[in-house]
Amino acid sequence: MTFGIDIQNLTVRYPGVTAIDDLTLKLEGGKIYGLLGRNGSGKTTLLSLIAAYRRVAEGTILVDGESPFENERLTQDICLIRESGDIVIDGDSVKGILRRSRRFRPNWDDELAQRLLDLFQVPANRGVAKLSRGQKSALGITVGLASRAPLTMLDESYLGMDAPSRYAFYDVLLEDYMENPRTIILSTHLIEEVARLFEQVVIIDGGRLVAHDDTESLRLRGAAVVGPATAVDDFTTGMTILGEQRLGGTKSVTVYGDIDPDARAVAADWGLELSPVALQDLFVHLTKGNQA
Ligand SMILES: Nc1ncnc2c1ncn2[C@@H]1O[C@H](COP(=O)(O)OP(=O)(O)OP(=O)(O)O)[C@@H](O)[C@H]1O
């Protein structure tokens, strides 16, 4: 079971700031989405509303065709993990959290939960207050994955984890998603590290939608042009340049914009190599207009 999401004209205002600004976005079920945005762009606000933590005031959010707010059928199947503190009640132990999750989550998988705790070396008998920051994050991830919720959202929830643990998490997530397809939204600032997981990417900035596309199509919106410096300079004249690097007589210039087949043929003629742009470079370009 997977849930699609249909958001229409969503606006969220806090005193002095519009956190989400007339956002319309449709996400098909059964995909892994990357939700990208700069600090304060509205990611957490958006995910909290989808998870029905609060009522929508302007616009609509439908999950699996229904409003999730105070909707018991949906809320048990929507899992949002923010900071690991989210799932913690004072005095909880790791075991207590797992017990509560098992009771509340219809698709809970004990075996996966135990496997993840072992993998991340989270001591099951310890009080949560005594866990390290990384272990708390790993516990959040464990609950997020073992819930097997048809809509699973992880909001920067793996930030405290070290690199080997994060990479182990990415592998388990992918493997478990293949076996148990569901809708997964990952919000992250570690773009390049997680990009291989994303089937589609949603970029928001200042509460507005900037891009929503397949990851590969998005990366093809630009190109890295590599070759002899003078040929690269000639080829990229007049293009929007995102960055450049030079090593001896060879130059690499990252450009934004469609490169049509004729231009690609010219590049090949001139001995230039074209490759897709790093997602992070595109993200920086697409969101820099809102720079403070
Ligand atoms: N409870 C609140 N009261 C007032 N303003 C808020 C509140 N929560 C969020 N905001 C503001 O709304 C905007 C969006 O915040 P949000 O936390 O959704 O951004 P974010 O994209 O998750 O940021 P980050 O990447 O830094 O976690 C910010 O300007 C923030 O200061």
PDBQT file of the ligand as one rigid body, heavy atoms in Angstrom, charges set to zero:
ROOT
HETATM    1  N1  LIG A 301       6.051  28.032  15.155  1.00  0.00    +0.000 N 
HETATM    2  C1  LIG A 301       6.541  28.990  14.365  1.00  0.00    +0.000 A 
HETATM    3  N2  LIG A 301       6.278  30.283  14.623  1.00  0.00    +0.000 NA
HETATM    4  C2  LIG A 301       6.728  31.270  13.832  1.00  0.00    +0.000 A 
HETATM    5  N3  LIG A 301       7.472  31.063  12.717  1.00  0.00    +0.000 NA
HETATM    6  C3  LIG A 301       7.764  29.784  12.414  1.00  0.00    +0.000 A 
HETATM    7  C4  LIG A 301       7.321  28.691  13.212  1.00  0.00    +0.000 A 
HETATM    8  N4  LIG A 301       7.766  27.531  12.641  1.00  0.00    +0.000 NA
HETATM    9  C5  LIG A 301       8.463  27.894  11.547  1.00  0.00    +0.000 A 
HETATM   10  N5  LIG A 301       8.473  29.247  11.409  1.00  0.00    +0.000 N 
HETATM   11  C6  LIG A 301       9.097  30.003  10.303  1.00  0.00    +0.000 C 
HETATM   12  O1  LIG A 301       8.584  29.479   9.094  1.00  0.00    +0.000 OA
HETATM   13  C7  LIG A 301       9.604  29.410   8.107  1.00  0.00    +0.000 C 
HETATM   14  C8  LIG A 301       9.722  27.980   7.625  1.00  0.00    +0.000 C 
HETATM   15  O2  LIG A 301      10.265  27.182   8.671  1.00  0.00    +0.000 OA
HETATM   16  P1  LIG A 301      10.532  25.616   8.515  1.00  0.00    +0.000 P 
HETATM   17  O3  LIG A 301      10.973  25.106   9.832  1.00  0.00    +0.000 OA
HETATM   18  O4  LIG A 301       9.343  24.997   7.898  1.00  0.00    +0.000 OA
HETATM   19  O5  LIG A 301      11.736  25.612   7.471  1.00  0.00    +0.000 OA
HETATM   20  P2  LIG A 301      12.732  24.422   7.041  1.00  0.00    +0.000 P 
HETATM   21  O6  LIG A 301      12.782  24.465   5.559  1.00  0.00    +0.000 OA
HETATM   22  O7  LIG A 301      12.313  23.154   7.666  1.00  0.00    +0.000 OA
HETATM   23  O8  LIG A 301      14.109  24.935   7.636  1.00  0.00    +0.000 OA
HETATM   24  P3  LIG A 301      15.458  24.141   8.084  1.00  0.00    +0.000 P 
HETATM   25  O9  LIG A 301      16.082  23.587   6.841  1.00  0.00    +0.000 OA
HETATM   26  O10 LIG A 301      16.273  25.238   8.671  1.00  0.00    +0.000 OA
HETATM   27  O11 LIG A 301      15.052  23.093   9.080  1.00  0.00    +0.000 OA
HETATM   28  C9  LIG A 301      10.861  29.963   8.770  1.00  0.00    +0.000 C 
HETATM   29  O12 LIG A 301      10.965  31.327   8.416  1.00  0.00    +0.000 OA
HETATM   30  C10 LIG A 301      10.597  29.804  10.236  1.00  0.00    +0.000 C 
HETATM   31  O13 LIG A 301      11.289  30.784  10.985  1.00  0.00    +0.000 OA
ENDROOT
TORSDOF 0
